[in-house]
Amino acid sequence: MAGPATYYTAQRIIRMAYKDAGLIQDGDEPSGEQYADGLMRLNDIANLWQTQGLKLWLNQDLGVPLVAGQGNYTIGPGGSVDMAKPLRVIEAYYLDNTGIRRPLVVLSWDDYFRLSQVNQI
């Protein structure tokens, strides 16, 4: 069952841990120092679980083959790139035939139209 956005936060986990341990009472808030200490301990626990095989972050490097003269691609089942649709794209790069990677960066609309040749594919 999904909860509100503020439900699954480090702050809530730390507050509830202090409450479950009996270190704070109902309605009390941990101090800033207690939050800082709790966050360090929470990070330690997550790091330990990763050494035990827990996979918290799974990023994949997926290749999208480029087609000459095609400027737009649809990623997903039945799209121009037929694969499972990624949850999000973190970053991208262009890999040329010599193996050199050139990063692709996000441009604002204004920056894009200030380029000298925006109509060239």
C-alpha positions in Angstrom: 0.0 0.0 0.0 1.4 3.4 -1.0 1.5 6.1 1.5 1.9 9.9 1.2 5.2 11.3 -0.1 6.3 12.2 3.4 5.7 8.7 4.8 8.8 7.0 3.5 11.5 9.5 4.5 14.7 9.1 6.5 13.4 11.6 9.0 10.3 9.5 9.7 12.4 6.3 10.0 14.7 8.0 12.5 11.9 9.5 14.5 10.1 6.2 14.7 13.3 4.3 15.7 13.9 6.7 18.6 10.2 6.3 19.6 10.4 2.5 19.4 13.6 2.5 21.5 11.8 4.6 24.1 14.2 7.5 23.7 11.5 10.0 22.9 7.8 10.2 23.9 4.7 10.6 21.8 4.6 14.1 20.3 8.3 14.7 20.9 10.8 15.4 18.1 14.4 14.2 18.1 17.0 17.0 18.3 19.1 18.0 15.3 22.0 16.1 16.8 19.8 13.0 17.2 18.7 13.3 13.6 22.3 13.6 12.4 23.4 10.6 14.4 20.3 8.6 13.3 21.0 9.5 9.6 24.6 8.3 9.9 23.4 5.0 11.5 20.7 4.6 8.8 23.4 5.1 6.1 25.6 2.5 7.8 22.7 0.0 7.8 22.0 0.6 4.1 25.7 0.1 3.3 25.8 -3.1 5.3 22.7 -4.5 3.5 24.4 -3.7 0.2 27.4 -5.8 1.1 24.9 -8.6 1.9 23.4 -8.5 -1.6 20.6 -6.0 -1.3 20.4 -4.0 -4.5 19.0 -0.5 -3.8 19.9 1.2 -7.0 20.0 -0.6 -10.3 21.1 1.4 -13.3 21.5 0.0 -16.7 23.4 1.2 -19.7 21.1 0.6 -22.7 22.1 1.2 -26.2 19.8 3.0 -28.7 21.0 2.4 -32.3 20.8 5.6 -34.3 19.2 5.6 -37.8 20.5 8.1 -40.4 18.0 10.9 -41.0 15.8 10.1 -38.0 15.8 12.8 -35.3 13.1 11.5 -32.9 12.9 8.1 -31.2 10.1 6.5 -29.2 11.4 4.1 -26.5 9.0 1.4 -25.4 7.1 -1.7 -26.6 6.1 -1.1 -30.2 8.2 2.1 -30.4 11.0 2.9 -32.8 13.3 1.5 -30.2 11.4 -1.7 -29.1 12.4 -2.4 -25.5 10.9 -2.1 -22.1 10.3 1.5 -21.3 12.9 2.8 -18.8 11.6 4.4 -15.6 13.7 7.4 -16.3 16.8 8.4 -18.2 19.6 9.6 -15.9 22.1 10.7 -18.5 23.0 10.0 -22.1 26.0 9.9 -24.4 26.8 9.5 -28.1 29.2 6.7 -28.8 30.9 7.1 -32.2 32.4 4.3 -34.3 35.9 4.9 -32.8 34.6 4.2 -29.3 34.7 7.8 -28.1 31.8 8.8 -25.8 30.4 12.4 -26.0 28.0 13.3 -23.3 24.6 14.6 -24.3 23.4 17.5 -22.1 19.9 18.9 -21.5 19.5 22.4 -23.0 16.9 24.9 -22.2 14.5 25.9 -25.0 16.2 29.3 -25.3 19.7 27.7 -25.4 18.5 25.3 -28.1 17.2 28.1 -30.4 20.4 30.1 -29.9 22.4 27.3 -31.6 23.6 28.2 -35.0 22.1 25.2 -36.9 19.0 23.9 -35.1 17.4 22.6 -38.3 20.3 20.3 -39.2 19.8 16.6 -38.2 
